[in-house]
Amino acid sequence: MYWKLRIPLFLFIIGTISGLFQRYSEIILVNTSYFIKSAIFIGLIGIIFTIFEKSKINEMKVHITIGIGLIFLGIFIDYLMI
């Protein structure tokens, strides 16, 4: 059974970026409001996802275990960065 990479890659990106923002938000975004940090977070996810759409990475078909592995890897990275 094969699955397109769109959903697993999106969840992996959200987990990874969320972990990085939780860990390094004080270093990267000094003296900014919560609203600006949220906008940058959503914008960065949007930019990365748009790059994957334009380069057709999201259209690749992978085995379902690889997709589930990507999802759990994103959750794991987010969990490690807390």
URGIWO-V961714 format. One record per pair of residues at least 4 apart in sequence whose C-alpha atoms are under 7 Angstrom apart, sorted by the first residue. I is the first residue (numbers start at 1). J is the second residue. Records with the same first field share a line. If there is no record, write none. Layout:
I: J  J
This chain:
1: 63  64
2: 61  62  63  64
3: 61  62  63  64
4: 58  59  60  61  62
5: 9  58  59  60  61  62  67
6: 10  58  59
7: 11
8: 12  67  68  70  71
9: 13  70
10: 14
11: 15  71  74
12: 16  70  71  73  74
13: 17  45  74
14: 18  45
15: 19  74  75  77  78
16: 20  74  77  78
17: 21
18: 22  78
19: 23  77  78  81  82
20: 24  81
21: 25
22: 81  82
23: 81  82
24: 28
25: 29
26: 30
32: 36  37
33: 37
34: 38
35: 39
36: 40
37: 41
38: 42
39: 43
40: 44
41: 45
42: 46
43: 47
44: 48
45: 49
46: 50
47: 51
48: 52
49: 53
50: 54
51: 55
52: 56  57  58
53: 57  58
62: 66  67
63: 67
64: 68
65: 69
66: 70
67: 71
68: 72
69: 73
70: 74
71: 75
72: 76
73: 77
74: 78
75: 79
76: 80
77: 81
78: 82
